[in-house]
Amino acid sequence: MTLPDITYTLRTASPAKTRAEAVVVGIGQGAKDVEVPAGAEDVKAAYGRRWRGMLATLGVSGKAGEVTRLPAGNEIGAQLLVLVGLGKPGADGTYTSDAVRRAAGAAARAVPNATSVAVALPADTPDLVRAVAEGYVLGGYTYTAYKSSTAKSGGESNGPNDVAILSAIARRTDAVTAFEEAQILAQAVAGTREWVNVPPADLTPPAFADAITHVAGLVDGVEATVYDEEQLAELGCGGILAVGMGSAAAPRLVELTYSPDDARGHIALVGKGITFDSGGLTIKPGSSMSTMKSDMAGAAAVAQATFAIARLGLPVKVSAFVPMAENMVSGSSYRPGDVVTHYGGTTVEVSNMDAEGRMVLADALVRATEVSPDLIIDVATLTGHMVMALGDRVSGVLGSEDVVDRVLAAADVAGEQMWPMPIPEWMDERIRSSKVADLNQHDWIRWGGGLYAAAFLREFTGGLPWAHLDIAGPSFNSGGASGHLTPGGTGVAVATLVDYVREMATDQ
């Protein structure tokens, strides 16, 4: 994984007296002037009357994402002072976990040559400790597997070896727990990014299945089962097989199970694993294919969330289903007008080969119902319609009202932007419009395609409580780094799934 090899510690030290080479201090936009939030006041005090003039000369405003670096001088123990903008505080004068997480991410990229760093951002609650730790780890992520310079250096980074997160509550048990758990979660998000960023020729369905089972073998309590194309045919997984027909790389289905002895609930997770999506015979424009290696982001998120849940020891059983296929063009590709029989017997008339995600998910969802979970959550880069509706930073959430509400609550804790979307009753008419099969995969009506896709998936959930997360927009960052988000795969939905299960663990 392309994360720097850094030792993280949680300490109560003063940022003005620390001997780290660089110290990071948050700067907020106060009502009248820039302000130093709780935890870093002694840095301001060390500079005395020079502080206000120095910040004014440097043009420091405290706006979110702003980073200013300057030699620390003799006033404090560090050699480099890094000022990171937090934006405006809330009405109570405090900063949100989201603001702190983004600031920590920006800070991680601002100290590439320091061997040791002390981070003095707001961290006086366990939630803020978590935000600083997650933000710094993820903000420092880079994908360098194919960089020749990385190979020549033996994979070594020029970044810091030691990062200390400074907090007044560093010795409290709940703060230490938040700090340790944040690192586990951040590793899972980074692992998701890593898989999404692999070139598609090197992450075919068989290779992806091997990658997941390799990690599963390293995680206590997780068992993995892989079904190849012959076994899928025996099972009758017609959707997965149909999508994979056009590729030289055969499809796979990976099933993961985590079964703690003290389980207080059971959740099934399903993730779309299209390792590359050309659109099939409904071929995409060339410009639309450039990021289609990310069409397996849902599968990566579900697998990594399962591993994180197991590593955290959360007392909830998890059954994960990861269908994988490569949607390619060849003489054996599935065709418009074909009728596919899915696992469980439902027949579907297909008309759009680029609506392949719902085809592989349908088989996996029925498999999920057979383990009798309390609920099902599927995660998929499913529709461009959702990107049109919500943009490229917000995921759509559809399904059973109670599950959707809890997903949104978990997303709020996780710092991921998600928004509820409806499944109108009249969508039932559209998905049943086929004259030759039980369901119609796609009807070419331009409007409401994301809602149509969710209505289609609901047919395979067996009436169980269920939510569908359409992450087509937020799963891949085609621009530059921002906050804790880096270019390429983002790892979206991992934190939300883990926080959902964390909340399940507290249910009585």
Wavefront OBJ file of the C-alpha trace (Angstrom):
o trace
v 0.000 0.000 0.000
v 1.284 3.469 -0.903
v 1.236 4.997 2.555
v 4.411 6.407 4.110
v 5.928 4.249 6.837
v 5.179 6.591 9.735
v 5.025 6.009 13.478
v 2.039 7.865 14.955
v 1.787 8.836 18.624
v -0.753 10.718 20.726
v 0.853 13.147 23.167
v 0.102 16.050 25.487
v 3.227 18.078 24.640
v 3.186 21.825 24.037
v 3.423 22.697 20.320
v 5.682 25.655 21.191
v 8.171 23.468 23.050
v 8.125 20.331 20.908
v 11.444 19.346 19.328
v 9.811 18.008 16.173
v 11.282 19.493 12.994
v 7.875 20.862 11.979
v 4.839 21.880 13.995
v 1.372 22.252 12.455
v -0.993 24.819 13.923
v -4.603 25.445 12.932
v -5.716 28.965 12.038
v -9.397 29.880 12.016
v -11.417 32.745 10.584
v -12.616 34.628 13.635
v -15.346 37.258 13.660
v -12.831 40.117 13.367
v -9.432 38.520 12.865
v -7.675 35.198 12.411
v -7.611 33.077 15.544
v -5.668 30.220 17.016
v -8.019 27.501 18.298
v -7.663 25.614 21.549
v -4.493 23.556 21.808
v -2.075 25.915 20.077
v -2.392 29.155 22.051
v 1.153 28.830 23.377
v 2.547 29.145 19.834
v 0.816 32.486 19.469
v 2.043 33.491 22.922
v 5.639 32.569 22.026
v 5.653 35.112 19.198
v 4.045 37.783 21.344
v 3.391 41.092 19.586
v 5.003 39.837 16.378
v 2.234 37.281 15.803
v -0.495 39.516 14.388
v 1.860 41.459 12.134
v 3.583 38.308 10.892
v 0.284 36.694 9.842
v -0.877 39.919 8.197
v 2.377 40.228 6.226
v 2.070 36.627 5.026
v -1.576 37.159 4.040
v -2.833 34.413 6.341
v -6.643 34.415 6.349
v -7.518 31.097 8.018
v -9.802 30.018 5.196
v -10.270 26.289 4.804
v -7.500 24.620 2.824
v -5.026 27.494 3.142
v -1.471 26.381 4.011
v 1.369 28.726 4.963
v 4.887 27.532 5.778
v 7.574 29.662 7.392
v 10.829 29.222 9.305
v 9.948 29.057 12.977
v 12.850 31.207 14.204
v 13.948 31.052 17.828
v 10.516 31.545 19.358
v 9.486 27.873 19.349
v 11.325 24.548 19.432
v 10.453 23.426 15.890
v 12.364 24.551 12.801
v 9.302 24.885 10.555
v 5.899 26.345 11.410
v 2.976 25.259 9.234
v -0.265 27.214 9.504
v -3.333 25.369 8.196
v -6.687 27.040 7.620
v -9.734 25.659 9.428
v -12.318 28.070 8.036
v -15.018 29.594 10.198
v -15.929 28.021 13.543
v -19.478 27.111 14.455
v -21.823 29.278 16.487
v -20.335 27.768 19.670
v -16.831 28.764 18.621
v -15.657 25.214 17.931
v -14.584 23.519 14.713
v -16.305 20.500 13.202
v -14.668 17.135 12.743
v -14.970 17.642 8.977
v -13.031 20.919 9.105
v -10.323 19.372 11.278
v -10.089 16.252 9.099
v -9.603 18.364 5.967
v -7.013 20.573 7.673
v -5.048 17.535 8.853
v -5.072 16.149 5.328
v -3.707 19.390 3.917
v -1.037 19.451 6.637
v 0.187 15.981 5.692
v 1.184 17.243 2.252
v 2.819 20.406 3.601
v 5.780 18.763 5.364
v 7.399 16.495 2.744
v 10.975 17.021 3.933
v 10.556 17.027 7.718
v 11.609 13.852 9.525
v 9.321 14.526 12.500
v 6.068 16.472 12.789
v 3.873 17.602 15.672
v 0.253 18.335 14.777
v -1.539 20.863 17.004
v -5.023 20.998 15.508
v -8.211 21.039 17.638
v -8.205 17.640 19.358
v -9.888 18.100 22.726
v -12.582 15.449 22.150
v -12.287 11.815 20.990
v -14.134 12.707 17.760
v -11.585 15.407 16.971
v -8.689 13.095 17.811
v -10.163 10.665 15.309
v -10.524 13.427 12.722
v -6.901 14.548 13.041
v -5.562 10.998 12.812
v -7.722 10.009 9.850
v -7.106 13.248 8.019
v -3.341 13.131 8.369
v -3.015 9.480 7.341
v -5.272 9.878 4.312
v -3.932 13.273 3.275
v -0.489 11.715 2.998
v -1.631 8.904 0.713
v -0.097 8.791 -2.773
v -0.244 6.084 -5.422
v 3.299 5.444 -6.575
v 3.313 1.758 -7.487
v 4.134 2.486 -11.120
v 6.569 5.359 -10.554
v 10.112 4.434 -11.580
v 11.474 6.731 -8.870
v 9.691 4.632 -6.256
v 11.261 1.447 -7.547
v 14.733 3.025 -7.526
v 14.336 4.196 -3.930
v 13.111 0.830 -2.766
v 9.719 2.313 -1.932
v 11.151 4.650 0.693
v 9.476 8.020 1.220
v 11.040 11.411 1.876
v 8.263 12.205 4.347
v 8.399 12.164 8.158
v 9.186 9.061 10.173
v 7.350 10.246 13.271
v 4.099 12.184 13.624
v 2.826 13.226 17.044
v -0.782 14.325 17.399
v -0.952 16.754 20.288
v -4.037 16.691 22.477
v -4.905 17.802 25.985
v -6.830 14.543 26.468
v -4.081 12.274 25.120
v -3.989 10.189 28.304
v -7.725 9.510 28.399
v -8.783 5.998 27.462
v -11.477 7.169 25.061
v -8.997 9.405 23.242
v -6.469 6.589 22.892
v -9.207 4.293 21.573
v -10.328 6.900 19.044
v -6.708 7.424 17.947
v -6.037 3.708 17.454
v -9.344 2.994 15.731
v -8.867 5.966 13.409
v -5.649 4.448 12.105
v -7.382 1.137 11.386
v -10.173 2.902 9.526
v -7.769 5.122 7.584
v -5.780 2.064 6.519
v -8.986 0.512 5.174
v -9.861 3.676 3.234
v -6.322 3.823 1.854
v -6.539 0.139 0.913
v -9.695 0.886 -1.048
v -7.948 3.755 -2.841
v -5.056 1.469 -3.651
v -7.238 -1.117 -5.386
v -9.210 1.527 -7.282
v -5.981 3.096 -8.551
v -4.486 -0.110 -9.981
v -4.451 -0.060 -13.814
v -7.300 -2.239 -15.101
v -5.043 -4.602 -17.028
v -3.476 -5.563 -13.693
v -6.700 -5.842 -11.675
v -8.857 -8.217 -13.688
v -11.565 -10.155 -11.813
v -9.256 -13.114 -11.041
v -6.513 -10.740 -9.852
v -8.964 -8.714 -7.767
v -10.330 -11.872 -6.172
v -6.772 -12.930 -5.317
v -6.048 -9.512 -3.801
v -9.111 -9.673 -1.550
v -8.473 -13.232 -0.412
v -4.842 -12.355 0.324
v -5.894 -9.579 2.702
v -8.635 -11.767 4.183
v -5.967 -14.291 5.104
v -4.228 -11.617 7.164
v -7.308 -10.613 9.163
v -8.325 -12.750 12.125
v -11.920 -13.927 11.990
v -12.547 -13.348 8.273
v -13.197 -16.266 5.934
v -13.211 -15.952 2.144
v -14.782 -18.116 -0.563
v -14.188 -17.545 -4.285
v -16.440 -18.846 -7.072
v -14.914 -19.071 -10.554
v -16.819 -19.042 -13.846
v -17.593 -22.773 -13.763
v -18.922 -22.600 -10.226
v -20.931 -19.493 -11.094
v -22.535 -21.415 -13.923
v -23.401 -24.257 -11.557
v -24.953 -21.766 -9.132
v -26.918 -20.081 -11.905
v -25.454 -16.590 -11.507
v -26.565 -15.493 -14.953
v -26.014 -11.771 -14.434
v -22.355 -12.042 -13.441
v -21.691 -14.498 -16.260
v -23.494 -12.398 -18.891
v -21.485 -9.262 -18.151
v -18.218 -11.211 -18.117
v -18.879 -13.042 -21.399
v -17.067 -10.472 -23.552
v -13.792 -10.507 -21.595
v -10.819 -12.836 -21.756
v -10.638 -12.441 -17.971
v -13.316 -14.629 -16.417
v -15.721 -13.287 -13.763
v -15.592 -14.101 -10.082
v -17.740 -13.906 -6.968
v -15.989 -13.430 -3.625
v -17.888 -13.967 -0.387
v -16.464 -12.859 2.951
v -17.741 -13.767 6.403
v -16.903 -12.275 9.778
v -18.741 -14.043 12.620
v -17.831 -12.818 16.114
v -19.028 -14.979 18.992
v -20.830 -12.053 20.651
v -22.607 -10.783 17.525
v -25.474 -8.396 18.284
v -26.700 -8.235 14.728
v -26.032 -9.374 11.182
v -25.454 -7.131 8.153
v -24.961 -8.170 4.536
v -22.810 -5.941 2.329
v -22.806 -6.150 -1.459
v -20.343 -4.264 -3.692
v -20.209 -3.792 -7.449
v -16.899 -5.054 -8.824
v -16.677 -4.138 -12.503
v -12.891 -4.024 -12.892
v -13.192 -2.130 -16.188
v -16.264 -0.886 -17.975
v -16.013 -0.260 -21.712
v -19.801 -0.172 -21.921
v -19.813 -3.479 -23.773
v -21.699 -3.401 -27.072
v -23.315 -0.185 -25.842
v -19.792 1.184 -25.961
v -18.845 4.328 -24.092
v -17.159 7.313 -25.765
v -13.401 7.057 -25.364
v -13.263 10.039 -23.026
v -15.729 8.342 -20.687
v -13.554 5.241 -20.307
v -10.511 6.946 -18.781
v -11.693 6.493 -15.183
v -13.564 3.221 -15.652
v -10.954 1.295 -13.697
v -12.828 2.795 -10.732
v -16.038 0.895 -11.519
v -15.068 -1.615 -8.840
v -14.929 1.017 -6.077
v -18.056 -0.369 -4.418
v -16.550 -3.841 -4.198
v -13.299 -2.459 -2.803
v -15.193 -0.428 -0.195
v -17.290 -3.375 0.942
v -14.289 -5.686 1.266
v -12.139 -3.155 3.114
v -15.024 -2.174 5.405
v -15.407 -5.849 6.328
v -11.716 -6.095 7.161
v -11.856 -2.913 9.257
v -14.918 -4.132 11.165
v -13.093 -7.374 11.967
v -9.898 -5.576 12.988
v -11.918 -3.301 15.252
v -13.571 -6.357 16.805
v -17.074 -4.939 16.407
v -19.680 -7.427 17.683
v -21.739 -7.610 14.476
v -21.727 -10.449 11.965
v -20.842 -9.352 8.431
v -21.544 -11.292 5.252
v -20.016 -9.573 2.218
v -20.705 -10.414 -1.426
v -18.427 -9.066 -4.131
v -19.404 -9.900 -7.746
v -16.644 -9.178 -10.262
v -16.621 -8.945 -14.035
v -14.926 -6.993 -16.810
v -17.403 -5.442 -19.260
v -15.688 -5.698 -22.629
v -16.488 -5.871 -26.350
v -15.986 -9.092 -28.302
v -17.864 -11.652 -30.364
v -19.035 -13.296 -27.156
v -20.375 -10.124 -25.487
v -23.944 -10.195 -24.249
v -26.331 -8.417 -26.600
v -29.380 -6.152 -26.578
v -32.454 -8.339 -26.504
v -30.842 -11.172 -24.578
v -32.793 -12.607 -21.647
v -30.717 -13.467 -18.587
v -31.811 -15.751 -15.770
v -30.414 -14.509 -12.479
v -29.530 -16.479 -9.395
v -32.868 -17.333 -7.821
v -34.737 -17.605 -11.135
v -35.788 -14.038 -12.034
v -35.516 -13.375 -15.770
v -34.367 -10.024 -17.138
v -34.463 -8.613 -20.656
v -31.310 -6.604 -21.328
v -31.144 -3.615 -23.652
v -28.212 -1.533 -22.447
v -24.882 -3.303 -22.097
v -23.584 -0.274 -20.182
v -26.112 -0.885 -17.404
v -24.065 -3.875 -16.312
v -23.660 -3.036 -12.622
v -27.233 -3.934 -11.749
v -26.781 -7.249 -13.543
v -23.932 -8.449 -11.329
v -25.460 -6.961 -8.185
v -28.748 -8.799 -8.739
v -27.107 -12.221 -8.365
v -25.145 -11.124 -5.305
v -28.171 -9.530 -3.617
v -30.144 -12.759 -3.844
v -27.160 -14.624 -2.414
v -27.168 -12.094 0.432
v -30.824 -12.744 1.259
v -30.088 -16.438 1.756
v -27.901 -15.810 4.821
v -30.876 -14.127 6.557
v -29.228 -10.843 7.578
v -31.020 -8.127 9.525
v -30.442 -5.788 6.598
v -28.553 -5.394 3.324
v -26.493 -2.446 2.111
v -25.125 -2.405 -1.419
v -22.469 0.028 -2.643
v -21.986 0.720 -6.336
v -20.662 3.199 -8.875
v -23.986 2.614 -10.557
v -25.340 5.520 -12.592
v -24.281 8.704 -14.304
v -27.785 9.934 -13.501
v -26.828 10.216 -9.831
v -23.794 12.301 -10.744
v -26.053 14.582 -12.788
v -28.420 14.896 -9.831
v -25.944 15.319 -6.953
v -22.592 16.204 -8.481
v -19.306 14.395 -8.038
v -18.924 14.774 -4.270
v -22.268 13.524 -2.939
v -23.490 9.915 -2.902
v -27.157 9.061 -3.325
v -28.846 6.779 -0.787
v -32.057 4.921 -1.636
v -34.045 2.094 -0.077
v -35.923 1.324 3.132
v -36.577 4.543 5.012
v -35.182 3.401 8.380
v -31.999 2.005 6.841
v -31.506 5.105 4.690
v -31.874 7.316 7.777
v -29.253 5.323 9.657
v -26.881 5.369 6.688
v -27.178 9.151 6.523
v -26.499 9.410 10.262
v -23.422 7.202 9.885
v -22.223 9.267 6.925
v -22.514 12.405 9.032
v -20.279 10.880 11.711
v -17.861 9.630 9.059
v -17.634 12.999 7.330
v -18.951 11.697 3.996
v -21.564 13.628 2.050
v -24.651 11.567 1.212
v -28.185 12.544 0.261
v -31.511 10.623 0.306
v -33.206 9.957 -3.020
v -36.675 8.420 -3.630
v -37.837 5.283 -5.393
v -41.249 6.414 -6.722
v -44.028 3.848 -6.957
v -44.361 4.406 -10.682
v -40.850 3.023 -11.185
v -42.395 -0.441 -10.687
v -44.227 0.009 -13.988
v -41.046 0.881 -15.817
v -38.955 -2.016 -14.518
v -41.781 -4.461 -15.409
v -42.227 -3.170 -18.949
v -40.569 -6.158 -20.679
v -42.887 -8.209 -22.874
v -40.649 -11.287 -22.747
v -39.144 -11.427 -19.231
v -39.972 -10.695 -15.589
v -38.046 -7.428 -15.535
v -36.596 -4.926 -17.960
v -32.965 -4.077 -17.228
v -33.174 -0.592 -18.795
v -35.806 1.339 -20.734
v -33.883 4.213 -22.365
v -36.147 6.843 -20.817
v -33.780 9.709 -20.160
v -35.149 10.821 -16.794
v -34.751 9.188 -13.378
v -32.261 6.523 -14.380
v -30.681 6.367 -10.941
v -34.083 5.819 -9.363
v -34.910 3.160 -11.959
v -31.694 1.302 -11.146
v -32.518 1.297 -7.422
v -36.051 0.052 -8.105
v -34.552 -2.750 -10.202
v -32.138 -3.759 -7.423
v -34.924 -3.761 -4.838
v -36.542 -6.668 -6.706
v -33.646 -8.871 -5.593
v -33.591 -7.985 -1.885
v -36.319 -10.396 -0.796
v -38.212 -7.664 1.044
v -35.445 -7.292 3.626
v -34.520 -3.853 5.004
v -32.068 -2.465 2.461
v -30.182 0.597 1.311
v -28.397 1.286 -1.958
v -25.439 3.680 -2.042
v -24.770 5.103 -5.507
v -21.192 6.392 -5.264
v -20.612 7.000 -8.985
v -19.550 10.614 -8.418
v -17.511 10.632 -5.187
v -15.633 7.360 -5.762
v -12.929 8.902 -7.945
v -11.221 12.293 -7.748
v -10.085 13.351 -11.211
v -8.735 16.661 -9.914
v -6.056 17.657 -7.442
v -5.736 16.947 -3.755
v -8.129 18.703 -1.409
v -8.128 18.238 2.336
v -7.786 14.525 3.091
v -8.888 13.552 -0.439
v -6.091 12.773 -2.870
v -6.167 12.246 -6.657
v -7.664 8.966 -7.869
v -9.712 6.598 -5.759
v -11.204 8.224 -2.669
v -12.282 5.223 -0.596
v -15.739 6.714 -0.142
v -18.329 4.662 1.804
v -15.804 2.659 3.851
v -16.066 4.969 6.864
v -19.850 5.188 6.563
v -20.218 1.399 6.530
v -17.925 1.016 9.533
v -19.765 3.707 11.482
v -23.104 2.103 10.580
v -21.887 -1.214 12.017
v -20.355 0.568 15.007
v -23.808 1.959 15.789
v -25.402 -1.473 15.270
v -23.034 -2.818 17.904
v -24.633 -0.514 20.493
v -28.206 -1.638 19.716
v -29.869 -3.526 22.491
l 1 2 3 4 5 6 7 8 9 10 11 12 13 14 15 16 17 18 19 20 21 22 23 24 25 26 27 28 29 30 31 32 33 34 35 36 37 38 39 40 41 42 43 44 45 46 47 48 49 50 51 52 53 54 55 56 57 58 59 60 61 62 63 64 65 66 67 68 69 70 71 72 73 74 75 76 77 78 79 80 81 82 83 84 85 86 87 88 89 90 91 92 93 94 95 96 97 98 99 100 101 102 103 104 105 106 107 108 109 110 111 112 113 114 115 116 117 118 119 120 121 122 123 124 125 126 127 128 129 130 131 132 133 134 135 136 137 138 139 140 141 142 143 144 145 146 147 148 149 150 151 152 153 154 155 156 157 158 159 160 161 162 163 164 165 166 167 168 169 170 171 172 173 174 175 176 177 178 179 180 181 182 183 184 185 186 187 188 189 190 191 192 193 194 195 196 197 198 199 200 201 202 203 204 205 206 207 208 209 210 211 212 213 214 215 216 217 218 219 220 221 222 223 224 225 226 227 228 229 230 231 232 233 234 235 236 237 238 239 240 241 242 243 244 245 246 247 248 249 250 251 252 253 254 255 256 257 258 259 260 261 262 263 264 265 266 267 268 269 270 271 272 273 274 275 276 277 278 279 280 281 282 283 284 285 286 287 288 289 290 291 292 293 294 295 296 297 298 299 300 301 302 303 304 305 306 307 308 309 310 311 312 313 314 315 316 317 318 319 320 321 322 323 324 325 326 327 328 329 330 331 332 333 334 335 336 337 338 339 340 341 342 343 344 345 346 347 348 349 350 351 352 353 354 355 356 357 358 359 360 361 362 363 364 365 366 367 368 369 370 371 372 373 374 375 376 377 378 379 380 381 382 383 384 385 386 387 388 389 390 391 392 393 394 395 396 397 398 399 400 401 402 403 404 405 406 407 408 409 410 411 412 413 414 415 416 417 418 419 420 421 422 423 424 425 426 427 428 429 430 431 432 433 434 435 436 437 438 439 440 441 442 443 444 445 446 447 448 449 450 451 452 453 454 455 456 457 458 459 460 461 462 463 464 465 466 467 468 469 470 471 472 473 474 475 476 477 478 479 480 481 482 483 484 485 486 487 488 489 490 491 492 493 494 495 496 497 498 499 500 501 502 503 504 505 506 507 508
